[in-house]
Amino acid sequence: MIISPTIISLREGLEAVLIIAIMLSYLRKTKQNDLRKYVVSGTVMAIVASLGVSIVVGLLWGVFEGPSLDVFEGSVVLIAALLLTTMIIWMWNAGARVTQEIETSMKMSVTQQSGIGLALLSFSLVLREGVELSLFSFALVFQEGILSYIGITLGLVLAAGLGIGIYAGTLRISLKALFKWTSIFLILFAAGMVAYGIHELQDGGLLLIGPVEVWNINPPLLPNGSYPLLHEDGLIGGIAKALFGYNGNPSALEVVAYLAYLGIAFSYLWMKQKRASSQSIVKSDKAVISTAPSQ
């Protein structure tokens, strides 16, 4: 099950390498290549700090056991789902302005002749992506097992390759389309994370609201003891579980949370898209009026 980890780490990694590429491109464009070392230093410190977060979470994971472990895993997954949601919203709203905002911040730091300011800027921007990826990694491992690290590694390698290609000018892709379609997938995945987090908390004795099983459509095990294809641990069911949070025997609260999350998230993005389309039409009409010959 490496599809979800690959897409998530690709998205997070791509955001991080784009930040670095934008900063280095700005310094190259303004002929201030001597300041690149500060951007690199801040990036390295952010990576080290992100690894530190991973180590702390991993140590805590080894401390808990039994119901407390279920509560810990459920809490980490829900926090990761929250961060994933804020990342989707931020990129959807600010994606088109990211380059301008980063360059404005860099210009202020350069004007103040502060190499430390550039280092702190790259550190803070990359650290956010690194911490998110650390939590996502653990959430994925909780849900799908240790093989998730294969997908995470693959996604980061792809992100690094794309970032190098974009910085070198040898690769041109539609970032708007990429972020749009990956955002749709990530919403579906985040809804599954919310449901899974609630499932783990309920296993730990919390949030026992309503029936703990509203249906059970998991087929019985095959005579040889293996899982049928449509079982949540079978081939098809397992893929649906990894991608969209499918659960063959969910609780009532899981179902409500899953559907509520999808409804709210897609309604929000639909309204933002509709508003953006309306503003685009208004700007187009104004441009036509301004260019029309006067009578």
HELIX and SHEET records of a PDB file:
HELIX    1   1 ILE A    3  LYS A   29  1                                  27    
HELIX    2   2 ASN A   33  LEU A   35  5                                   3    
HELIX    3   3 ARG A   36  VAL A   63  1                                  28    
HELIX    4   4 PRO A   67  ALA A   94  1                                  28    
HELIX    5   5 GLY A   95  ARG A   97  5                                   3    
HELIX    6   6 VAL A   98  THR A  111  1                                  14    
HELIX    7   7 GLY A  115  GLU A  144  1                                  30    
HELIX    8   8 SER A  148  ALA A  168  1                                  21    
HELIX    9   9 LEU A  175  ASP A  203  1                                  29    
HELIX   10  10 LEU A  235  PHE A  244  1                                  10    
HELIX   11  11 ALA A  252  THR A  291  1                                  40    
END                                                                             
